[in-house]
Amino acid sequence: MTLRLEASYARAEQATAEWARSFYFASRFLPSPKRQAVFALYDYCRHADNLVDARGSKPKSQVLGELHQLGDTVEALHEGNRAAGGDRWLALGDTLARYPVPLRPLLDLLEGVATDLDDVAFEDWAALHCYCRLVAGGVGLMLGPVLGASGALGPRYREIGVGLGVAMQLTNVLRDLSEDHAVGRLYLPADEMRSFGVDRRMLEARRVSPEFVALMQFQVLRARALFDAADSVVGLFPRDGSRLTVRLLQRTYAGILDGIERLGYDVFRARAYVSGPRKLVILGQAMWAERPLLPSLPWARSA
């Protein structure tokens, strides 16, 4: 590996450590080549997101141009042009050359983040699900081939892999409800808000009413169901740390939902997160789930 490529991977790892602590924590148990590839893919996703979220005073047209240029770059990298984008994207180009990551989710992400250039409001779950699928559902489709999931490009994995990404993004929506609303983004489905008796004025007043709690409980249950569904594909990953990493991603992100519940659904008061000690507990539980079946152990057979 050249020094330039090493530097590109190191920068991708630094970006992951800075912006995605849970993602970084889960990735630490992967073999080095897979871990580097995961960091390169995350760095791409974060860069695309930051083009929008950290746009500052840039006009919408300029940001759309930057997203379009990024799309051209990733298409060229995917076609095998490792020099596309210069040193900035050496790690991503190397990753796409080593693993059969599909192009579509890489481009879908750009379409999804562009949604946030305008005020956001979704009428129903179908619209929110579409958004979540674009900005995060593809993460599972990117990671599957890198982590070596059996049938990673097949329909069974695709459905559940997308669902896991949707669950993670829905969790972000619930956790960040207050700050998103402050900048004109209301991701909660409007028809479900009406059904539970919640309106924008209640959100602006930061009221944790019984109606709001019921709405949040409904959304948390939806996210948990999507996380639980991912159990059916965990076994498709090899036991080289990849399966453990998927379990950690699944359970650590679901732990944010636990944090929301501990706040009494008052996401206006504090930001739900998974503490360091709690992550260690989740790690222990995930490692226990990966243990060999007890009857196969000598002491268990002789008991």
N, C-alpha and C positions, 0 to 999 in steps of 0.2 A: 504494500500500500504506500502510495507516494505521500510526502509530507503535506501537500495541498489537500489530498483526500482525507488524511488524518485530521487536519485542521477543520475541514468541513464537518466531519462526523463529531468532532469535539464541540463545535459550535452548536450543532443540533442537540447534543446531549445537554449542553448548558441551557438551551432554550426550554427543553423538556423539564429539567430540574426547577427552573424558575417559574414556569407557567402552569405546570401540571404535576403537583407533588404526588397525588395518588397514582397517576399514570407512571410516574418515574419510579415510585416505590415498587409497584407491581412488576415493572420491567427489569428490575435488578436481578431477578432470578433466572433470566434467560441466558443461553450461551451467547458469547460475545458477538458473533456475526448477526444473530437475530436481534439482539439488543440494539446494536448500532442501526439496523434497518428500521426498527420501531421508532427510534429517536429521529431518524431522517424523515419518516412519514409524519410523525407528530409535528416536526418543525415546519413542514409544508403546510399542514392544516392550520397551525398557529399563525404562520405568516399571512395566509389568506384571510383569516379572521381579523388579524390586526390591520390589514389594509383598510378594513371598514371601521372597526372599533376605535382605531387610533388615527383616524383620518384627519383629525383636527379641523382646520378651516378649508380643507380641499373640497372643491365642488364635486358633486356626484359624478359628473361626466369624467373627471380626471380619475376617480377611483375605479369607475367602470373600465376605463382604459387600462389601468394597472392590472385589474383582474383578467381582462382579455389577454394582455401580454403574458401574464402568468400561465394562463391556459395554453397559449402557444408554446411556451417553454416546456410545460409538462408533457404536451403532446410530442414535442421533439425528443425529449428525454425518453419517453416511452417507446419511441420508434428506434432508439439506440444511439441517438446523438448525445453522447455524454458531455460534450462541450457546451451544449445549449445552456444559456444562463450564466456561464462563467463559473468561477470558483464557488459562488453562492449556492449552487445546486449540484455540486459534485457528489455529495453524499446521496442525494435523492436519485441522481442518475445511476450511481453504482447500485443502489438498492433495487431499482427497477430492472437493471440488467441481471441481477442475481436471483430475483424472485418474480413469479408470474402474477404480479399485482395488476388487476384489471384497470383500464384507463377510465371507464365510466364513473366510478365513485370519486376519482380525483377531480374530474370536471364537474360532477354534480355538486361537490362542495362549493365551488366558485359560484354556481347559480344560487345556492342556498344563502351564502353570506351576503350576496348582493341584495337579498330581500331586506336586510337591515339598514340599507341606505335610506329607506323611507320609514315613516311611522308604520309600526306593525300592528295589525289587528287581524285575528283569525275568527271566522264565523263559527267553525265547528271543528271537531276532532280530526276529521279527514284533512282539513287544511293544515292544522298543527302537525299532524302525523307526516304530511308531505314535507313540511319544512324540516322537521326532525330527521326525516330520512335523508334529505339532501345534505344537511350540515353535519350529521353524525352517524346516520345509518350506514353510510359507506365505510366507516372506520372498521367495522367488523369484516367487511369485504376486502379491505386493504390488509388487515392483519392476518386473516385466515391463511393465505398462501405463504406469508412470511413465517408464521409460527408452525406451518406444516399440518394444518387441519386436513384430515382425510375428506376428500370430496369438497374442498374449499370453494370450488367454482360451480358446485352443483346446486340444485334447487333447494334441497333440504337445509344445507348450511346457509344458503343465501337468506332464506326467510328468517331464521333464528338469529343469524349474524346481524342482519339489518335491525331486528327487534331489539337486540342488546344495545346497539348504538342509539336507537330511538329512546330506550329507557334511560340511558345516560343523559341525553339531551333534555328529556322531560324533567329529569331530576334537576338539571341546571336551571330550567325554567322556573321550577318551584322555589329553589334556593334563592335565585336572583330576582324574584318577582318585584321587590321594592325598587331596586336600582334600575331595572329595565323599564319599569313604568315611569320612572323619573325622566327618562330620555325618549319617551314616546313609543315604547315597545310593550305591548300587552299581548302576550302569547296565549293566555288562557282562552279556550273557545268561548265565544260570546254567547252561544246558545246554552252552554252549560252554566255560565255565570247567571244568565236569566233564570234558568231552571232552579238554581239554588238561592236565588234572591240576592245576588251580589251585583253591584254596579260600580262604575268607575269612581263615583264620588266616595264610596266606601274605601276604595283602594287609596285614593288621594288623602283621605282622612286617616289612613293607616289603622283602620278599625278591625280588630280581630273579633268579629261578631260570631254568633253561633252559625249563621249562614256561611260566613267565610270559612270557618273551621270545617263545616260539612263539605264544602267545595274542595278544600285542600285534602281532606281525608279521601275523597273520591279519586283525586288525581294521584295521591300516594299509592292507593290500592292498584291503580292502573299501571303505574311504574313498576310496582313490585311484581305484578303478574308478568310483565315483560322480562324482568330480571329472572324470575323463576323459570320462564320458558327456556332461558339459555342453558339451564342444567342439561337439557337433552343433547346439546352439542359439545359439552365440555369433554366428553370421552373421545371426541374425534381428534383431539390434540395429543401429540406425543408427550411422554413423560421425561422430557429433557429440561423441564422448567417451563415449557410452554403451557401445559395444562394448569400448572400452579399459577402462572401469570394470569390466565383467563379467569380462574376462580377469584384471584385477588381483585382484578378489575371489577368483576361482577359484584363481589361482596363489599368491597370498599365503597364503591359508588352507591350501593344500596344502603350503606351505613350513613350516607348523607340524609337519606329519608328518615332514618332513626333520629338523626340530629334535629330534623324539622319537627318530628313528633315530640322530642324532648323540650323544644321551645314552645310547645303548645300551639304550633303552627304560626307563631308570631314571627314571621320572616321579616317584619319591619324593624324588629328590635335588634336582631343579631343575625349573623350569617352562619348557617349550619355548616359544620365541617366534621371530619373524622380526625380525632386527636392521634398523636403518636402512639400512646399506650393502647388505644383502641385498635389501631392498625396492627400492632403486635398480636393482639388477641385474634384479630381476623386472620393474620398469617398463621397462627397456631391452629386455628380451626381449618384453614385451607390445607395445611400440611397433614393434619389428621385425616382429612377426607381423601388424601392421596396415598394413605398408608396401604400396605398389602392387607388383604383380608386376614383377620386373625386366625382362622382355621389353618392357614398355610404356614403359620409359624410353628417351629418345633415344640415350644412349650405349650402352645394351644392344642396341638395334636395329642400330646401326652397327658393333658389335664383330665 
